[in-house]
Amino acid sequence: MDQAHRISITVCGDGGCGKSSITLRLVRSQWTHEYDPTIEDSYSVTRTIDGVTYSLSLTDTAGQEEYRGLWSASNLGADAFLLVYDITQANSLQALEYFNEMIEIERETRLEQDRVLPVCIVAGNKCDLQGMRQISARDGLEWAKSRGYGFMETSAREMVNIEETFALLVKRVRDMRLDYERGIKPAVPTATSRTLPLAPLPATNEKAVPPGPGSHSPSWPPDQPRKKGFWSKLKCW
């Protein structure tokens, strides 16, 4: 199979979010006593999407904090990232910031080197547990949209949106590669662009203010305009 039909996907998220279950659901593997979901593992699977067969290399990365040091350059070199959180755990979405920061650094590096940018999708897992939900779909969507990422809600237990999520990753990688070949620059927000600049202060007519008690400044007649100085010309700070 040629390189154009090979796609590497890194699956990441905090421990307990169910990312390993999502990965295993896709490859239809069986749980075994040797499998440790805290340690990085890799799988290969093929999928036919829009009539084209793709070879997917999946890396299920270490999620628990003590294993995060296992992240390697090969993880960050992926064509796509699936960031998984648990909708029933209030801090699970915020835990993705650790992985997102590294992905953003990688994305900036690829921009500087004129390489194809990675594709990212955020998956709110365990959507079958609606009665235990602590993170709304809107919050998950806004977190993803603000970073230029796609968004899905999934259930590894009920096999909801598992195939669809990986199919979307493949399609977006395919489209990103095509745009790169055509010289089309992606409009993807970066950490810098998400920081809103200070808006200039509105230009208003200053009113004369009498000096306070004990002031040695000359008095200002209310009917005479105050002379504009340095501070009055400063628009923002």
LOKOL-78317 format. One record per residue: x, y, z of N, C-alpha, C, CB in turn; residue in three letters. Coordinates in steps of 0.2 Angstrom, whole numbers, padded with zeros to 4 digits, always signed. Glycine has a CB too. Example, Ala and Ser with C-alpha at 12.3 -4.5 7.8 and 13.67 -1.06 7.14 Angstrom:
+0066-0028+0039+0062-0022+0039+0066-0016+0039+0057-0022+0045ALA +0064-0011+0035+0068-0005+0036+0064+0000+0039+0070-0003+0029SER 
% end
This chain:
+0004-0006+0000+0000+0000+0000+0004+0006+0000-0005+0000+0006MET +0003+0011-0004+0007+0017-0005+0006+0022+0001+0006+0021-0011ASP +0011+0026+0002+0011+0030+0008+0005+0035+0009+0017+0035+0008GLN +0002+0037+0003-0004+0041+0003-0010+0038+0007-0006+0043-0004ALA -0010+0031+0007-0015+0028+0010-0013+0025+0017-0018+0022+0006HIS -0008+0027+0020-0006+0025+0026-0007+0031+0031+0002+0023+0027ARG -0010+0030+0037-0012+0036+0041-0010+0033+0048-0019+0038+0041ILE -0006+0037+0052-0005+0036+0059-0009+0040+0063+0003+0037+0060SER -0012+0037+0068-0016+0040+0073-0014+0039+0080-0024+0038+0072ILE -0013+0045+0084-0011+0044+0091-0017+0045+0095-0005+0049+0093THR -0019+0041+0100-0025+0041+0104-0022+0043+0111-0029+0035+0104VAL -0025+0049+0114-0022+0051+0120-0028+0054+0125-0017+0057+0119CYS -0027+0054+0131-0032+0056+0136-0029+0054+0143-0039+0053+0134GLY -0033+0057+0148-0031+0055+0155-0033+0048+0156-0034+0060+0159ASP -0030+0045+0162-0032+0038+0164-0039+0038+0166-0027+0036+0169GLY -0042+0032+0163-0049+0031+0165-0054+0034+0160-0051+0033+0172GLY -0052+0038+0155-0057+0041+0151-0060+0036+0146-0053+0046+0147CYS -0057+0030+0145-0060+0025+0140-0057+0025+0134-0067+0026+0140GLY -0051+0028+0133-0048+0029+0126-0045+0022+0124-0042+0034+0126LYS -0043+0018+0128-0041+0011+0127-0047+0007+0124-0037+0008+0132SER -0052+0008+0127-0058+0004+0125-0060+0006+0118-0064+0005+0130SER -0060+0013+0116-0061+0015+0110-0057+0012+0105-0061+0023+0110ILE -0050+0012+0106-0045+0009+0102-0047+0001+0100-0038+0010+0104THR -0048-0002+0106-0049-0009+0105-0056-0011+0102-0049-0012+0112LEU -0060-0007+0103-0067-0008+0099-0066-0007+0091-0072-0002+0101ARG -0061-0003+0089-0060-0002+0082-0056-0008+0079-0056+0005+0081LEU -0051-0010+0083-0048-0016+0080-0051-0022+0082-0040-0015+0083VAL -0056-0022+0086-0060-0028+0088-0055-0033+0091-0063-0032+0082ARG -0051-0031+0095-0046-0035+0099-0050-0038+0106-0040-0032+0101SER -0047-0043+0109-0050-0046+0115-0046-0043+0121-0051-0053+0114GLN -0049-0042+0126-0046-0040+0132-0042-0046+0135-0050-0037+0138TRP -0036-0045+0137-0032-0051+0139-0029-0049+0146-0026-0053+0134THR -0027-0054+0150-0024-0052+0156-0017-0049+0156-0023-0058+0161HIS -0014-0049+0150-0007-0046+0149-0008-0039+0147-0003-0050+0143GLU -0014-0037+0145-0015-0030+0142-0015-0025+0148-0021-0029+0138TYR -0011-0020+0148-0011-0014+0153-0012-0008+0150-0004-0014+0157ASP -0019-0005+0151-0021+0001+0147-0017+0007+0149-0028+0002+0149PRO -0012+0007+0154-0008+0013+0156-0002+0013+0152-0006+0013+0164THR +0000+0008+0149+0006+0008+0145+0004+0008+0138+0010+0001+0146ILE +0009+0012+0134+0008+0013+0127+0007+0006+0123+0013+0017+0124GLU +0003+0006+0118+0002+0000+0114+0000+0002+0107-0003-0005+0117ASP +0002-0002+0102+0001+0000+0095-0003-0006+0092+0007+0001+0092SER -0007-0004+0087-0011-0008+0083-0011-0006+0075-0018-0009+0086TYR -0013-0011+0071-0014-0009+0064-0020-0012+0062-0008-0012+0060SER -0024-0008+0058-0030-0010+0055-0031-0007+0049-0036-0008+0060VAL -0035-0010+0044-0037-0007+0038-0045-0005+0038-0036-0012+0032THR -0046+0000+0035-0053+0003+0034-0054+0005+0027-0055+0008+0039ARG -0060+0004+0024-0061+0006+0017-0066+0012+0018-0064+0001+0013THR -0064+0018+0016-0068+0024+0017-0069+0028+0010-0065+0029+0022ILE -0075+0029+0008-0076+0032+0001-0073+0028-0004-0073+0039+0001ASP -0073+0021-0003-0071+0017-0009-0063+0016-0009-0073+0020-0015GLY -0060+0019-0004-0052+0019-0004-0050+0015+0003-0049+0026-0004VAL -0046+0010+0002-0043+0007+0008-0037+0010+0011-0042-0001+0006THR -0038+0011+0017-0032+0014+0021-0029+0010+0026-0035+0021+0024TYR -0023+0010+0027-0020+0006+0033-0019+0011+0039-0013+0003+0030SER -0022+0010+0044-0021+0014+0050-0017+0011+0055-0028+0015+0053LEU -0012+0015+0057-0007+0013+0063-0010+0017+0069+0000+0015+0061SER -0012+0014+0074-0015+0017+0080-0010+0016+0086-0022+0014+0082LEU -0009+0021+0089-0005+0021+0095-0009+0024+0101+0002+0026+0095THR -0010+0019+0106-0014+0021+0112-0009+0023+0117-0019+0015+0114ASP -0008+0029+0118-0003+0032+0123-0005+0031+0130-0002+0039+0121THR +0000+0031+0134+0000+0031+0141-0005+0037+0144+0006+0031+0145ALA -0010+0036+0148-0014+0041+0150-0013+0043+0157-0021+0039+0150GLY -0011+0039+0162-0010+0041+0168-0003+0045+0169-0009+0035+0173GLN -0004+0050+0174+0002+0055+0174+0009+0052+0175+0000+0060+0180GLU +0009+0047+0179+0016+0044+0180+0019+0041+0174+0016+0039+0185GLU +0015+0040+0168+0017+0037+0162+0018+0041+0156+0013+0031+0160TYR +0016+0048+0158+0016+0053+0152+0023+0054+0149+0013+0059+0154ARG +0028+0053+0153+0035+0054+0151+0037+0049+0145+0040+0053+0156GLY +0032+0044+0144+0033+0039+0138+0032+0042+0132+0029+0033+0140LEU +0029+0048+0132+0027+0051+0125+0034+0052+0122+0023+0058+0126TRP +0034+0050+0115+0040+0051+0111+0039+0055+0105+0043+0044+0109SER +0044+0056+0101+0043+0060+0095+0039+0056+0090+0050+0061+0092ALA +0039+0050+0091+0034+0046+0086+0027+0047+0087+0036+0038+0086SER +0025+0048+0094+0018+0050+0095+0016+0057+0092+0017+0050+0103ASN +0021+0062+0093+0019+0068+0090+0020+0069+0083+0024+0073+0093LEU +0023+0064+0080+0024+0064+0072+0018+0061+0069+0030+0060+0070GLY +0012+0060+0072+0007+0056+0069+0003+0061+0064+0002+0054+0075ALA -0001+0058+0060-0005+0062+0055-0011+0065+0059-0007+0057+0049ASP -0013+0061+0064-0019+0063+0067-0019+0062+0075-0025+0060+0064ALA -0023+0066+0078-0023+0064+0086-0031+0064+0088-0020+0070+0090PHE -0032+0059+0092-0039+0058+0095-0038+0059+0102-0042+0051+0093LEU -0041+0065+0104-0040+0067+0111-0047+0065+0115-0039+0075+0112LEU -0046+0060+0120-0052+0057+0123-0053+0060+0130-0052+0050+0123VAL -0059+0062+0132-0061+0063+0139-0067+0060+0141-0061+0071+0140TYR -0068+0060+0147-0074+0056+0150-0079+0061+0152-0072+0052+0157ASP -0085+0061+0149-0090+0066+0151-0093+0065+0158-0096+0065+0146ILE -0091+0060+0161-0094+0059+0168-0089+0061+0174-0095+0052+0170THR -0083+0064+0171-0078+0066+0176-0077+0074+0175-0071+0062+0175GLN -0078+0078+0179-0078+0085+0178-0071+0088+0176-0080+0089+0185ALA -0066+0085+0178-0059+0087+0177-0056+0084+0170-0054+0086+0182ASN -0060+0079+0167-0057+0075+0162-0055+0080+0156-0062+0070+0160SER -0060+0084+0154-0059+0088+0148-0053+0093+0149-0065+0093+0147LEU -0052+0096+0155-0046+0100+0156-0040+0096+0156-0047+0104+0163GLN -0040+0090+0158-0034+0086+0158-0031+0085+0151-0035+0079+0160ALA -0035+0087+0146-0032+0086+0139-0028+0092+0137-0038+0086+0134LEU -0027+0097+0141-0023+0103+0140-0016+0100+0140-0024+0108+0146GLU -0014+0095+0144-0007+0093+0144-0005+0090+0137-0006+0087+0149TYR -0009+0086+0134-0008+0084+0127-0009+0089+0122-0013+0078+0126PHE -0013+0094+0123-0015+0099+0118-0009+0103+0117-0021+0103+0120ASN -0005+0105+0123+0000+0109+0123+0006+0106+0119+0003+0111+0130GLU +0007+0100+0119+0012+0097+0115+0011+0096+0108+0014+0090+0118MET +0004+0095+0107+0002+0095+0100+0003+0102+0096-0006+0093+0099ILE +0001+0107+0100+0002+0114+0098+0009+0116+0096-0001+0119+0103GLU +0014+0114+0100+0021+0115+0099+0023+0111+0092+0025+0112+0105ILE +0020+0105+0092+0022+0101+0085+0019+0104+0079+0019+0094+0086GLU +0013+0107+0080+0009+0111+0075+0013+0117+0072+0002+0112+0076ARG +0016+0121+0077+0020+0127+0076+0026+0125+0072+0021+0131+0082GLU +0029+0119+0074+0035+0117+0071+0034+0115+0064+0038+0111+0075THR +0028+0111+0063+0027+0110+0056+0025+0116+0051+0021+0105+0056ARG +0022+0121+0054+0021+0127+0051+0027+0130+0048+0017+0132+0055LEU +0032+0130+0053+0039+0133+0051+0042+0129+0046+0043+0134+0058GLU +0041+0123+0046+0045+0118+0041+0041+0117+0035+0047+0112+0045GLN +0035+0120+0034+0031+0119+0029+0029+0112+0028+0034+0122+0022ASP +0026+0109+0033+0024+0102+0032+0017+0101+0033+0028+0097+0038ARG +0014+0096+0032+0007+0095+0033+0005+0095+0040+0005+0088+0030VAL +0000+0099+0042-0002+0099+0049-0006+0093+0051-0006+0105+0050LEU -0005+0091+0058-0009+0086+0060-0017+0087+0061-0006+0083+0067PRO -0021+0082+0061-0028+0083+0061-0030+0081+0069-0032+0079+0056VAL -0034+0085+0072-0036+0083+0079-0044+0083+0079-0033+0088+0084CYS -0046+0078+0083-0053+0077+0085-0054+0075+0092-0057+0071+0080ILE -0058+0079+0095-0060+0078+0102-0066+0073+0103-0061+0084+0106VAL -0065+0068+0107-0070+0063+0108-0073+0063+0116-0068+0056+0106ALA -0079+0065+0117-0082+0065+0124-0084+0058+0125-0087+0070+0125GLY -0081+0053+0128-0083+0046+0129-0088+0045+0134-0076+0042+0130ASN -0091+0039+0134-0096+0037+0139-0102+0041+0139-0093+0038+0146LYS -0104+0042+0133-0110+0046+0132-0117+0042+0133-0111+0049+0125CYS -0116+0035+0134-0121+0031+0136-0123+0032+0144-0119+0023+0135ASP -0119+0035+0148-0120+0037+0155-0123+0044+0156-0113+0036+0159LEU -0128+0045+0153-0131+0052+0153-0133+0054+0160-0137+0052+0148GLN -0135+0049+0164-0137+0051+0171-0131+0053+0175-0140+0045+0174GLY -0125+0052+0173-0119+0053+0177-0115+0059+0174-0114+0047+0178MET -0118+0062+0168-0114+0067+0165-0112+0073+0169-0118+0069+0159ARG -0106+0075+0168-0104+0081+0172-0101+0086+0167-0098+0079+0177GLN -0100+0084+0161-0097+0089+0156-0102+0089+0150-0090+0087+0153ILE -0105+0095+0149-0110+0095+0143-0107+0095+0136-0114+0102+0144SER -0111+0093+0132-0109+0092+0125-0107+0099+0122-0114+0089+0120ALA -0110+0104+0124-0108+0111+0122-0101+0113+0125-0114+0116+0125ARG -0100+0111+0131-0093+0113+0133-0088+0109+0130-0093+0111+0141ASP -0089+0103+0128-0084+0099+0124-0083+0102+0117-0086+0092+0124GLY -0089+0104+0114-0089+0106+0107-0085+0113+0107-0096+0107+0105LEU -0086+0117+0112-0083+0124+0112-0075+0123+0113-0086+0128+0118GLU -0073+0118+0118-0066+0117+0119-0063+0115+0112-0065+0112+0124TRP -0066+0111+0109-0063+0108+0102-0063+0114+0097-0067+0102+0100ALA -0069+0117+0096-0069+0122+0091-0064+0128+0092-0076+0125+0091LYS -0063+0130+0098-0058+0135+0100-0051+0134+0098-0058+0137+0107SER -0050+0127+0097-0043+0125+0095-0043+0122+0088-0041+0119+0100ARG -0048+0123+0084-0049+0121+0077-0049+0113+0076-0042+0123+0074GLY -0052+0110+0082-0052+0103+0082-0060+0101+0080-0050+0100+0088TYR -0060+0094+0078-0067+0092+0077-0069+0089+0083-0067+0086+0071GLY -0076+0087+0084-0079+0085+0090-0084+0079+0089-0082+0091+0094PHE -0084+0074+0093-0089+0069+0093-0090+0067+0100-0086+0063+0089MET -0096+0064+0101-0097+0060+0108-0097+0053+0106-0103+0063+0111GLU -0094+0049+0110-0094+0042+0109-0096+0038+0115-0087+0040+0107THR -0097+0031+0114-0098+0026+0119-0094+0020+0117-0105+0025+0121SER -0089+0018+0120-0085+0012+0118-0089+0006+0120-0078+0012+0122ALA -0093+0007+0126-0097+0001+0128-0103+0000+0123-0100+0003+0135ARG -0106+0005+0121-0112+0004+0116-0110+0004+0109-0117+0009+0118GLU -0103+0005+0107-0101+0006+0101-0104+0011+0097-0102-0001+0097MET -0105+0017+0100-0108+0023+0097-0102+0028+0095-0112+0027+0103VAL -0103+0029+0088-0098+0034+0085-0091+0032+0085-0099+0041+0088ASN -0089+0026+0086-0082+0023+0086-0080+0023+0078-0082+0016+0089ILE -0083+0019+0074-0081+0019+0067-0081+0026+0064-0085+0014+0063GLU -0087+0030+0066-0088+0036+0063-0082+0041+0064-0095+0039+0065GLU -0080+0041+0071-0075+0045+0073-0068+0044+0069-0073+0044+0080THR -0066+0038+0068-0060+0036+0065-0061+0037+0057-0058+0029+0066PHE -0067+0036+0055-0068+0038+0048-0067+0046+0046-0075+0036+0045ALA -0069+0050+0051-0069+0057+0051-0061+0059+0051-0073+0060+0056LEU -0058+0056+0055-0050+0057+0056-0047+0056+0049-0047+0053+0061LEU -0049+0050+0046-0046+0048+0040-0048+0053+0034-0048+0041+0037VAL -0054+0055+0034-0056+0060+0029-0053+0067+0030-0064+0061+0029LYS -0052+0069+0036-0049+0075+0037-0041+0075+0035-0050+0077+0044ARG -0038+0069+0037-0031+0069+0035-0030+0069+0027-0028+0062+0038VAL -0035+0065+0024-0035+0065+0017-0035+0072+0014-0040+0061+0014ARG -0040+0076+0017-0042+0083+0014-0036+0087+0016-0048+0085+0017ASP -0033+0087+0022-0027+0091+0023-0021+0090+0019-0025+0089+0031MET -0020+0083+0017-0015+0082+0012-0016+0085+0005-0014+0074+0012ARG -0022+0084+0003-0024+0087-0003-0023+0095-0004-0031+0085-0005LEU -0025+0098+0002-0025+0105+0002-0017+0107+0002-0028+0108+0009ASP -0013+0103+0006-0006+0105+0006-0003+0104-0001-0002+0100+0011TYR -0005+0099-0005-0002+0098-0012-0004+0104-0016-0005+0091-0015GLU -0010+0107-0015-0013+0112-0019-0010+0119-0017-0020+0112-0019ARG -0007+0119-0011-0004+0125-0009-0009+0129-0005-0001+0129-0014GLY -0014+0126-0002-0019+0129+0002-0017+0129+0009-0026+0126+0001ILE -0017+0135+0012-0015+0135+0019-0021+0134+0024-0011+0142+0020LYS -0020+0130+0029-0026+0129+0033-0027+0135+0038-0025+0123+0037PRO -0033+0136+0039-0035+0142+0044-0036+0139+0051-0041+0146+0042ALA -0030+0137+0054-0031+0134+0061-0028+0138+0066-0026+0127+0061VAL -0032+0139+0071-0030+0144+0077-0024+0141+0081-0036+0145+0081PRO -0020+0145+0083-0014+0143+0087-0015+0146+0094-0007+0146+0084THR -0011+0144+0098-0012+0147+0105-0011+0154+0105-0006+0144+0110ALA -0007+0157+0101-0006+0164+0101-0012+0168+0098+0000+0166+0097THR -0015+0165+0093-0021+0168+0090-0027+0168+0094-0022+0165+0083SER -0027+0163+0099-0033+0163+0103-0033+0168+0109-0033+0156+0106ARG -0027+0171+0110-0026+0176+0115-0029+0183+0112-0019+0177+0118THR -0034+0185+0114-0037+0191+0111-0033+0197+0113-0044+0192+0113LEU -0032+0202+0108-0028+0208+0109-0032+0213+0113-0025+0211+0103PRO -0029+0217+0117-0032+0222+0120-0035+0227+0115-0028+0226+0125LEU -0042+0229+0116-0045+0234+0112-0043+0241+0114-0053+0233+0112ALA -0042+0245+0109-0041+0252+0111-0046+0255+0115-0039+0256+0105PRO -0044+0260+0120-0049+0263+0124-0053+0268+0119-0046+0267+0130LEU -0060+0269+0120-0063+0273+0116-0061+0280+0117-0071+0273+0117PRO -0061+0284+0111-0059+0291+0112-0065+0295+0115-0057+0294+0105ALA -0064+0298+0120-0069+0302+0123-0066+0309+0125-0072+0299+0130THR -0071+0314+0126-0068+0321+0128-0067+0321+0136-0074+0326+0126ASN -0061+0323+0138-0060+0323+0145-0063+0329+0148-0052+0323+0146GLU -0066+0328+0154-0069+0333+0158-0064+0336+0163-0075+0331+0162LYS -0064+0342+0165-0060+0345+0169-0061+0342+0176-0060+0353+0169ALA -0056+0340+0180-0057+0338+0187-0053+0342+0192-0055+0331+0188VAL -0057+0345+0197-0053+0350+0201-0048+0346+0205-0058+0353+0206PRO -0043+0349+0207-0038+0346+0211-0040+0344+0218-0032+0350+0212PRO -0038+0338+0221-0040+0336+0227-0037+0340+0233-0038+0329+0228GLY -0039+0339+0239-0037+0343+0245-0029+0342+0246-0040+0340+0251PRO -0026+0348+0247-0019+0348+0248-0015+0348+0242-0017+0342+0252GLY -0018+0348+0236-0015+0348+0230-0012+0355+0228-0019+0346+0224SER -0006+0355+0225-0002+0361+0224-0003+0363+0216+0005+0361+0225HIS -0008+0359+0213-0009+0360+0206-0013+0366+0205-0012+0354+0202SER -0013+0371+0200-0017+0376+0199-0024+0374+0198-0015+0381+0194PRO -0029+0378+0200-0036+0376+0199-0037+0377+0192-0040+0381+0203SER -0043+0372+0189-0045+0372+0182-0052+0375+0182-0044+0365+0179TRP -0053+0380+0179-0060+0383+0178-0064+0378+0174-0060+0390+0175PRO -0070+0376+0177-0074+0371+0173-0075+0372+0166-0080+0370+0177PRO -0075+0379+0164-0077+0381+0158-0071+0381+0153-0080+0387+0157ASP -0065+0379+0155-0059+0379+0151-0057+0372+0150-0054+0383+0154GLN -0055+0370+0144-0053+0363+0143-0046+0362+0145-0053+0361+0135PRO -0045+0356+0148-0039+0354+0151-0034+0352+0145-0039+0348+0156ARG -0028+0354+0146-0023+0353+0141-0021+0346+0141-0016+0357+0142LYS -0021+0343+0135-0020+0335+0134-0012+0334+0135-0022+0333+0127LYS -0011+0329+0139-0004+0327+0140-0002+0320+0138-0002+0328+0147GLY +0003+0317+0140+0005+0310+0138+0000+0305+0140+0012+0308+0142PHE -0003+0305+0146-0008+0300+0148-0014+0300+0144-0009+0300+0155TRP -0016+0306+0142-0022+0307+0138-0022+0304+0131-0025+0314+0138SER -0015+0304+0129-0014+0301+0122-0013+0294+0122-0008+0305+0119LYS -0012+0291+0127-0011+0284+0128-0018+0280+0127-0008+0282+0135LEU -0018+0275+0122-0024+0272+0120-0026+0266+0124-0025+0271+0113LYS -0020+0262+0125-0021+0256+0129-0014+0254+0132-0023+0250+0124CYS -0015+0250+0137-0009+0248+0141-0010+0241+0144-0007+0253+0147TRP 
% end
